[in-house]
């Protein structure tokens, strides 16, 4: 079955950095567009960044210039490098894999930015 397993979430101070990883199995990883989404308490899930099978990237305006999404098809893994973290980046971060009509989600990893 399809599994997306996120890791790397942690508690950090404002201005800090984290790298999230999402390891995929059960899918042809290289064919899927991959994405990171986040959901803060009391808010709707929102797009953070996506990367197509061809490597094109897209970012939410709030993270552009601070976050970088990348993928390693040999390792079936997508990454989210986050820097200059702000308290408003606090959320559960979810990995997503999408191909045509199919969309798969991971269980999420908590990122907390607080002094």
C-alpha positions as CSV (number, residue, x, y, z in Angstrom):
1,X,0.0,0.0,0.0
2,X,1.0,3.6,-0.3
3,X,2.9,5.1,2.6
4,X,4.2,8.6,3.0
5,X,6.3,9.0,6.2
6,X,7.3,12.5,7.3
7,X,10.2,13.2,9.7
8,X,12.3,16.1,10.9
9,X,9.7,18.1,12.8
10,X,10.9,19.7,16.0
11,X,10.7,22.7,18.2
12,X,13.0,25.6,17.2
13,X,13.6,29.2,18.1
14,X,12.6,32.0,15.7
15,X,15.3,32.4,13.0
16,X,16.2,28.8,13.2
17,X,16.2,26.1,10.5
18,X,14.8,22.6,10.0
19,X,14.8,20.1,7.2
20,X,11.7,17.9,6.8
21,X,11.8,14.7,4.9
22,X,9.1,12.5,3.4
23,X,9.9,9.0,2.4
24,X,7.4,7.4,-0.1
25,X,6.7,3.8,-0.8
26,X,4.0,2.0,-2.8
27,X,4.0,4.5,-5.6
28,X,6.1,5.3,-8.7
29,X,7.7,8.2,-6.9
30,X,9.3,9.8,-10.0
31,X,6.0,10.1,-11.7
32,X,4.2,11.9,-8.9
33,X,4.1,15.6,-8.1
34,X,5.0,16.0,-4.5
35,X,4.0,18.7,-2.1
36,X,4.2,20.0,1.5
37,X,1.1,21.4,3.2
38,X,0.6,22.6,6.7
39,X,-2.2,23.1,9.2
40,X,-2.0,25.3,12.2
41,X,-4.5,25.0,15.1
42,X,-7.9,26.3,14.2
43,X,-6.9,27.0,10.6
44,X,-7.4,25.2,7.3
45,X,-4.7,23.1,5.7
46,X,-2.7,25.3,3.3
47,X,-0.2,24.7,0.5
48,X,3.5,25.4,1.4
49,X,5.4,24.2,-1.6
50,X,5.1,21.7,-4.5
51,X,7.5,20.1,-6.9
52,X,6.5,18.5,-10.2
53,X,7.8,15.2,-11.6
54,X,10.0,17.4,-13.8
55,X,11.4,19.4,-10.9
56,X,9.4,22.7,-11.3
57,X,8.6,24.3,-8.0
58,X,5.9,26.5,-6.6
59,X,5.8,28.2,-3.2
60,X,3.3,30.0,-1.0
61,X,4.0,33.7,-0.8
62,X,4.5,33.5,2.9
63,X,7.5,31.1,2.6
64,X,9.1,32.2,-0.7
65,X,12.7,32.9,-0.2
66,X,12.8,31.0,3.1
67,X,11.8,27.5,2.2
68,X,13.2,25.2,-0.5
69,X,11.5,22.0,-1.7
70,X,13.6,19.3,-3.4
71,X,13.3,15.7,-4.4
72,X,15.6,12.7,-4.7
73,X,14.0,10.2,-7.0
74,X,16.7,7.6,-6.3
75,X,15.7,7.7,-2.6
76,X,11.9,8.2,-3.1
77,X,12.2,11.2,-0.8
78,X,11.0,14.8,-0.9
79,X,12.5,17.4,1.3
80,X,11.5,20.8,2.7
81,X,14.4,23.0,3.8
82,X,13.1,25.7,6.1
83,X,15.1,28.7,7.3
84,X,14.5,32.0,9.0
85,X,11.6,30.3,10.8
86,X,8.9,32.4,12.3
87,X,6.3,31.7,15.0
88,X,3.6,31.8,12.3
89,X,5.3,28.8,10.7
90,X,4.1,26.6,13.6
91,X,1.9,23.9,12.3
92,X,1.6,20.2,11.5
93,X,3.4,19.7,8.1
94,X,2.0,17.1,5.7
95,X,3.5,15.4,2.7
96,X,1.4,14.9,-0.4
97,X,1.8,12.8,-3.5
98,X,-0.4,13.4,-6.5
99,X,-0.8,11.8,-9.9
100,X,-3.8,12.5,-12.1
101,X,-6.9,11.7,-9.9
102,X,-5.0,10.1,-7.1
103,X,-3.8,12.0,-4.0
104,X,-2.0,10.5,-1.0
105,X,-1.1,12.0,2.4
106,X,1.3,11.4,5.2
107,X,0.5,11.5,8.9
108,X,2.2,14.8,9.5
109,X,5.1,16.1,11.5
110,X,4.9,18.9,14.1
111,X,7.0,22.0,13.7
112,X,6.9,24.5,16.6
113,X,8.6,27.9,16.4
114,X,8.8,29.6,19.7
115,X,11.2,31.4,21.9
